[in-house]
Amino acid sequence: MQRMYGIDPMFIYSETPESPMEVSFTCVFDPASAPNGYSFDAVRQHMAQRLPEIPLLRRRLIPVPLGLDHPRWVDDPDFDLDNHLHRTRLADPSGDLSLSDMTAGIMSNPLCPGQPPWEFHVVEGLDDGQVAVIAKMHHSAIDGVSGTRLMAQLLDITPQPELTPPPQAWDPPPPPSAIRMVTDSLPNLLGNPVRYVRAAHEIGKATVRLARHAVTQGTASLSVPLGAPAQFDHPMQSARSVSFVELPLSEVRQLKEHAGVTLNDVVLAVCSGALRNYLDRHQSHCADPLVAVVPVSVRGLHESDAMGNRLSAMFVGLASDRKEPMDRLHGVADSSRSAKAQERAVGYGDLVAAVSEALPPAVARAAFRLVARAGAVRRLRPGNLVVSNVPGPQFPLYFAGMRMVGAYPIGPVVDGVALNITVQNYLDSLFVGLNACPAVVPDIAELATLVRQELHDLVTASGGTRTPLFIEPDQDHISSSSLNFGVPALV
């Protein structure tokens, strides 16, 4: 039995039917490298062999009686792999548009309650005999770093991994009784006054640090996480739309070196220009710069093996009010440097974790429900979208012997921040997953096209060498086959 702590419970308390806090990735694999080709049975056997190495996959959450403390992770005695591993097939001739639509459908339906919060959908029927895996997990279980570790436990660096002995029969302990749950929560319940003081102290320290940072750096560099422009200001619905983009990593690195910025700055500038052009096309031009909420990993070295979330956030102005692509890139770089310095000075992650630990579950859940019903996040507008980026491997990976040829990450959206753009590099490409509520962002495929176009325009404006831009005549967006684990952290 393991207690939830830090910000993890917030992902439970804050979700609504319209905004389940779930992350996913869509991977595409080439079975040609598998010694015996593809079979669903081989995939199932691979998963069954890896389960003993990943205890999280057989654990579920149970609430503490009377809401005395945060929920507990416990082994699920009723765990059945077949409840989580599903086989499906593209109904239409394969293509990335169909695969993105299938991903959107899976993201539109919440995970089954009462069992370990994850599911894998093995998708057959892609072009050239390729196979996709759409994996989904609750955000309370992983962030980008812990998701990468989970990915490493599921994937291999060769198509023929070292054989492991057959897994032994799993014999989990029975779920804890209500009395044991209450008894286990008593020390934390008695420590609540201390946590209240600690949270108040953390709020005070954060306020002082923010004020000191404003004085030291100047008010022009201060980014208060409220009051972003009123774009995408529409109530959320449960439906999702998803689109994929593959960008050549060589062009992104070329821009990074030419402009003297970071790879993350290039990613944010690409998003900025794409959104500017998207809003212009939809007659929704914004005179003020849009704001991106950028997750940041605050995971210490001693926490490298821990699952769950160790996150903070930056609030980065995207300079989308600037017309020229290179001008936007330099504006984003300036804003990003300032936001990063502010996050380090203030420590938003420690602040949120302290508040999470101090709030009783019953109070937290009621407060979040009230906030959701009032549309408070949408009205306060901490940002217009989430942009996340996590580094991936530069070497090929294999799943049940099949070579992974791409990886599209998908992060969650919430009322008020109804667009998420998540990025991971793998081999020579940058894979981008766009997730949105279609009632708020009505044409996500068009935005995906503009992401690719913006990188093309940035490379042209910088005078660099660019890869020829190709748009398939029967589709509205650039796409390709491909993964990432979870909502990543931009560092």
N, C-alpha and C positions, 0 to 999 in steps of 0.2 A: 504494500500500500504506500503510495507516494502522493504527498500533498502538492497541489498546484501552488505556484508562488510567482512573485514578480508581476509582469503584465499579462501572463498567460490567462488568468481568469477573466480579464477584460474582454478577451475575444469570445468568451462564452456569454457573459452578461450583456454585451453590446449588440449581439446579432439579433436580427428580426427576420420574419418570413421573407421580407423583400431584400434583406442584406445578410445572407449566411456568410460567416467568416471562414471561407474555404479557399484554399489555394490549389493549383493544379499545374500539370505540365503535359504537353503532348509530344511524345517521342516517335520518331520514325526509324525503323530498322530494316536493314537489307539482309534477308535470310541467306544470301549466297555464301556468306562466310561460315554459316552454321554447318558443322560436320554432317549432320543428317537433315539439313534443311529446316523449314519451319513446321511445327505442329503445336497445336494448343496444349496437348498433353505435355510436351517438352517445357513449355512456358510454365505450366502449373507445377511440374516437378521442380523446376528451378526455384520458383517461389517457395515451395514447401521446404526445400533444402535450406533456404536463407532465413526462414522464419526464426529458428533458434538463435540466430545471431542478432536479431532485431526485436528485442522484447516489446518495444513500443507498438508494433503491429498487432500484438495480441492483448493489448490493454485497452480498457474502456474507462470512461468517467462515471463516477457515482456521486450524487450529492450527499453532503453531510446533513443529517436530520435537523430540522428547524432552521436550516441555513446558518448554523453556528460558525462555520468555517468554509474555506474554499473547497471545491470538490476534490476527490481523490482518484488517482489512477490506480486501477487494480487489474489483475489478470482476469480475463474473461473465460470462465469455465465452459461457456457454450460456444467458444470461438470455432468457426467453420470457414476455412479458406474459400469455399465456394460461395459464401455470402459476400465476398469482397472481390473476387476475380471473375469477371464477366467476359463472355465472348460475343462479339457482334460483327457486323459486316456493313460496309457502305452500300446503301440501297441503290445509288446511282453509279455510273462509271466514275472511277476514282479520280480524285483531284483534291487540291488543298482547300478549295472552297467547300467541298462536302465535308472534309475532315474538320475544318473550322466550325462549320455548322453543327457537327456532331459534338464537338467540344463545348459549343455554346449551350446545346441542349443538356449536357451533363452538368454544366455550371449553373443551369437554371433550376435544377432539382437538388434540394438539400440532402445531405448524407442521412442514412438511416439511423435514428436515435437508438440508444440502448446497446450499441455494439462498438467495437473499435472504429474510430472515425476516419476510415479511408476506404477507397475502392479503386481497382484497376479495371479498365475496359480495354481488352485486346481487340483491335480493329483490323479485320481482314478486308481484302478486295481493293487494295490500293494498286496503283500502276506498277508494272514490273514485278509484281508479286511481293511488294514491300508490305510490312506489317507495322501498324501504329499501336502505341500504348498511351491511353489517356488516363493519367493518374490524378487522383484528388484526395486531399487530406485536410483535416480541420487545422486552421491557423494556430489554435491553442497548442498544437503538438510540435510545430516546427516553424523556424524562420529560414532565411536563405542559407545561413552557415550550417545549421543542424540538418537542413534539407540536403545540402551537398554531401554531408557525412552519410546520410541515409542512402543517397544515390550511390556513393562509393561502396556501400555494403550490398547493394543489389546488382551492380554492374561489375564487369571484369575488364581487365586490360588485355586479355587474349581471348580468342574465340573458343579455346579449349582450356577452361580453368582447371586448377588442381581439383581432382575428385575428392569429395567429402563423404564420410560415411552416412548412410541413411539416417535421417533424424529419428531420435528416440520418441516413443510415445510421450505426449505432453500431459503432465499431470498437475494442473494448477491447483492452488489451494482454494477452498470455497470462499465466496465473497465475505467480507467482514460484516459482522452483525451490526445492527443499529447501535447497540450498547458500546461495542468497540469503537465505532465511528465517533460517537459522542465523547468517549473517554480519550480517544486519540486527539480530539480537537480541543480538549480542555486547556492544555498548556498554551496553545495559541489564543484561545479565548481570554485567558487570564492576562495574556500579554498585550491585549488590545490597547489599554491606556498608554503603554509604552509606544506602540505603533502610531497612535494618534499624535503623540508628542513628536515622534520622529518625522511623521508626514508634515506636521506644521513647521518643524524646523527645516525640512527640505524645501518647503514652499518659500519660507523666509530667505533661505540661502539662495535659492534660484532667483528670487526677486532682486536681492542685493547684487548678485552676479550679473544679472541682466542690466541693471542700472549702471554698474561699474563698467560693463562692456560698452554701453551706449556713450558714457562719458569719455572713455579711452579711445574708442574707434570713431566716434562721431555719430550723430543721429541718422545720417544718411545711410549708414551701413546696418542700421537696426531693422530686423525683420520680425515683426510681431505676428504670431501665427493666427491672425484673425483679419477679416475684412478684405479677402481676395476679391477681384472683380466678379460681378454677378453673371458669370457665364455658366452654362449647363445647370442653371437654377431651375430644376424641375423635380417634383417628387419622384422617388424611386419606385420601380416595379420589380417583380421577381424575375422577369425575362432577362436574358443576357445575349449580347452579340459579341462574337469573337472574330479576330482576323490575325493573320500571321504575315511577317515580313522577314526576309533574310537579307542582311547587309554584308558587303565584303569588308572583312576586318582590316584588310590592307588600306582601304580608303580612309577608314576611321583613324587608323594609326598615322597615316600620312597627314591628315588634318591636324591631329594632335601635335605632331612634331613641327609642322609648318607654322601653326599659330601659337605654339608655346603654351598649350593648355593641357588639361587632363583628358583622358578618354571619356570620363564621366561628363565633362563639359561638352564634348562633342555630342554625346547622346542627348543631353538636355537641350542643346541648340537645335538638333534635328527635330526633336519634339516641338520646340518652340515655333520653328518655321512651318512645320506641318500643321500645327493648330492655327497659326495666323492665317494660312492659306485656306484651311478648312472653314474657318469662321467667315472669311471674305466671301467664299463661294456660297455660304448660307446666309449672306446679308446680316451677319452678326459680328461685324468688326468691333474689336475691343480697343478703346483708346489707351487703357492702362495695361501694363504688363501682367500676364497671367502668372499664377504662383503654383509651383510644383511642391508637393509634400514628398520628401525624399527620405526613405528609411535609411538609417545608419546603424551598422553593427557596433555594439559596445561590449561584445563578448570578450572576456579576458582569456589569457592563455590557459588558466586553470579550469576554464569552462569549455574548452574545445570539444570535449566529448559529451557535454550535456545537451539533451534535447530541449525543446521549448524555444522561447524567444528571449533574446537579449538585444533589444532594439531601442534606438532613439530616433529623432527625426530632424531634418533640416527643412526650412521653408525658403525655397529659392525662387526669386523673381526671374522669369524667363526672357525678359527683354523682348517680348513679342510685339511691343509697340515700335520697334526699330525695323525699318524697311529692308536694309541690306543684310544678306545672310552672314557675312563676316562680322559686321557690326553687331548682329545678334549674338554670334559666338563669343565675341570678346565681352559683351554685356553680361551674358550668362556666366562666363568665367569669373568676372568681378563679383557678381551676386553670389556665386557658389562659394568663393573664398570667404566672403563676409559671413554667409550662413554657416559655413563649417566652423569658423572661429567662434561664432555666437553659440553654436551647439556645444562646443567644447567648453566654453565659459559657463554656460548655464546648466548643462546636463539634463536635458528634457527626459531622457530615459530613466535616470535615477529618480527624478521627480514623479513620473507616472508610476513607477514601480512602488515607491513609498506610499503614494495615495492608494494604489491598488491593495497593498497589504493592510492599510488602515481601514478601508471600507468594509463593513460586514456584508456578506454576500446578499442578504435580503435587501439591504439598503442600496447596494450597487445595482442589483438587477432592477429594482423599482425606479431608481434614478435614471438608468439608461433607457428604460421603457418610456418614461416621461419625456426624456430628451428626444427619443425617436418620434413619439406621437406629435410633439410640438415642432418637429422639423428644425431643431435648434442648430444642428451642424450645418444644414443648408443655409440658414439665415446668418450664422456667424462666419461661415466660409473660411476655414483654415487654409484652404487651397482649392485649386480648380481640378487637379488631377494628382495621381500618385505616379512617380517615375522611379523605378527600382532597377538596380544593375548589380550583378554579381559575377565575379570571374569564374570561368569554367576551365576545363582541362584542354590542353593543346595536343592531346594524343587521343587516338580512337578508343572508344569503349564498346563493350559487347554485353548483350542481354540474351541469355540462353543460346549463346554462340552467334547471335545476329549482330552485325556491326551497326552501331548507332550512326545514322547519317544526318541527324538534326535534332533540335530540342527547342520547343517553344514554351516559355513560362507564362503562366497566367496568375495574376494577383487579384485579390478581392476588391470590390467597390462598395461604397456605402452612400447613404443618402447625404447629398451635399458634396461628395467627391466621387462622382459616378463614372469616372474614367480611370483606368489603370493601364500603364504601359510598362511592361517588365522585360528586361533584357538579360541575356546571358551569352557569353562567347563560348564557342566550341569549335575546335580545329581552326579553320580559316574564316569563319563566319560569325556574325553577330546575329543571334536569333531574337526576334522581337515578338512578343505576344500582346495584343491589345484586347482588353476586356471592358465592356461598357454596358450600361442599361440603355437599350435602344430607344426608350422614351425620352432619354436625355441627350444621347449622341445618336442620331437617327441613321447615320451611314458610316459604320466603323470601317467598312471595306474601302471607302473613299479616303478616309484618314490614313489607312495603311498605305495606299498608293502615294499619298503626299509625304509620308515618312521617307519612302525610298527616293522620291523626287527631291526632297530637301537635302539629303546627303549628296545627291548628284549636283544640285545647285551650289552647295558649299564647296565641293571639290572644284567645280568650275570657277567659282569666285576666287578661290585661293590660287588658281593657276596650276593646280596639280593634275596628275594623270588619273583619269576616271575609267571605271568599268562601263562599257556601253549599257545604257538604260534600256531594258526590254520589258514591255508590258504585254502580257498575253492578250490577244485580240478578243477573246471571249470572256475575259474576267476584268473586274474593275480594280484589282489590286495585285501587287507583287507578292508572290509567296513561294514557298518551297517546302520540302519535307523537313520536319524536325522536332529540344528539351530544356528543362530546368527543374529544379526541385524547389517548390515553395516560393513564398514571397521573399525575394532576395534583399540584401542590404547593400546600399551604395556606400562605398568607403573611398 
